[in-house]
């Protein structure tokens, strides 16, 4: 199968990583994959042996660069990730149908797009979305349910394979043995809700005063003043940027996601794959991961420090409930493996190519 993937994101964000993971997964199965990203993309060092090509600096030259990667004859899949790439492919797809290109887009954010036209383009045969919540956003634009497929993100096995023992990581962080450890993988942006998490952690009852909090991805220079003001110095550990978070996650007893907004966060999926119970904000696609009926965690309203304190205290008080939730996370983990996602995408691509072949033979 010939596949061309295009992302317009320069960052190593969760969405850009998912595009890269998909390309790597397909290539590992013998498919011919070309991956386009902006020049100086943060994902290029992570591409490995993938056929990774830089988009020209001028967007006016993008089409010719991607078009050169299309086969001279025969069908192929072209999928765009992120707003600028989706907009561009929506136009290119109108002409590329004659070349046998089957064009589709991907959307993995919750905000309503300001320009709905790319999602109405007749050249785009399908949009994959990473959550049912994201699908509802596109349905509200009038995108037919038949043109939407929910495909959950996939986590590569190496992202959830720790390289060190939890006790060694705790020692490295300066956490005493035997104390409960909570943690989040966030960052400094307000949408990630680290301020809410710190306030909630500071309000835990006195019986939990020995517990520690690890904030992976948060810069100490940004948060140390707040930590000191809340009287938490020595109990909160900000790591700064960490490329592979498995070692830190494996050292936790409880994962916390305090975000004000999310679609389907990779970090929460990684925590679930590592068998952690979770307390998470009830936003976007998070309830599709932290399932009340599935019993792998608790949901709280976003931006509600008091509710977050109550939920964290409940699980700290009950190790047995934490273990039951951990077992539920481990049971859910196969749904979020990269192999599972690549299986789904292979089936979708194959079906679209077969449909394209039938239409071509019928003269459409």
QUINOR-V695415 format. One record per backbone hydrogen bond with DSSP energy under -0.5 kcal/mol. NH is the residue of the N-H (numbers start at 0). CO is the residue of the C=O. If there is no record, write none. Layout:
# QUINOR-V695415
{{NH/CO} {NH/CO}}
This chain:
# QUINOR-V695415
{{2/0} {2/31} {3/76} {4/33} {5/78} {6/35} {7/80} {16/12} {17/13} {18/14} {19/15} {20/16} {21/17} {22/18} {23/19} {24/20} {25/21} {26/22} {27/23} {28/24} {28/25} {29/26} {30/25} {31/0} {32/30} {33/2} {34/50} {35/4} {35/33} {36/52} {38/54} {40/37} {41/9} {43/40} {45/42} {46/43} {49/46} {50/32} {51/49} {52/34} {52/50} {54/36} {60/57} {61/58} {62/58} {64/60} {65/61} {66/62} {67/63} {68/65} {69/65} {69/66} {75/99} {76/1} {77/101} {78/3} {79/103} {80/5} {81/105} {85/81} {86/82} {87/83} {88/84} {89/85} {90/86} {90/87} {91/87} {92/88} {93/90} {94/90} {94/91} {95/91} {96/92} {97/94} {98/95} {99/96} {100/95} {101/75} {102/100} {102/122} {103/77} {104/125} {105/79} {106/127} {115/113} {118/115} {119/115} {119/116} {120/116} {120/117} {123/120} {124/102} {124/122} {125/102} {126/146} {127/104} {128/148} {129/106} {134/130} {135/131} {136/132} {137/133} {138/134} {139/135} {140/137} {141/138} {142/137} {146/143} {147/144} {148/126} {150/128} {150/148} {154/335} {155/153} {158/155} {159/155} {159/156} {160/157} {161/159} {168/164} {169/165} {170/166} {171/167} {172/168} {173/169} {173/170} {174/169} {178/175} {181/211} {182/253} {183/213} {185/183} {185/215} {191/188} {192/189} {196/192} {197/193} {198/194} {199/195} {200/196} {201/197} {202/198} {203/200} {207/204} {208/205} {210/207} {211/179} {212/234} {213/181} {214/212} {214/236} {215/183} {215/213} {216/239} {217/214} {221/218} {222/218} {223/219} {226/222} {227/223} {228/224} {229/225} {230/227} {231/226} {234/231} {235/231} {236/212} {237/235} {238/214} {238/236} {239/217} {244/242} {248/244} {249/245} {250/246} {250/247} {251/248} {252/180} {253/180} {254/276} {255/182} {256/278} {257/255} {259/190} {260/190} {268/264} {269/265} {270/266} {271/267} {272/268} {273/269} {274/271} {275/270} {277/295} {278/254} {279/297} {280/256} {281/299} {282/280} {284/262} {285/282} {287/284} {288/285} {289/285} {290/288} {291/289} {294/290} {295/290} {297/277} {299/279} {303/300} {304/302} {307/303} {308/304} {309/305} {310/306} {311/307} {312/308} {313/309} {314/310} {315/311} {316/312} {317/313} {321/317} {322/318} {323/319} {324/320} {325/321} {326/322} {327/323} {328/324} {329/325} {330/326} {331/327} {332/328} {334/331} {335/332} {336/333} {337/154} {340/336} {341/337} {342/338} {343/339} {344/340} {345/341} {346/342} {347/343} {348/344} {349/345} {350/346} {351/347} {352/348} {353/349} {354/350} {355/351} {356/352} {357/353} {358/354} {359/355} {360/356} {361/357} {362/359} {363/358}}
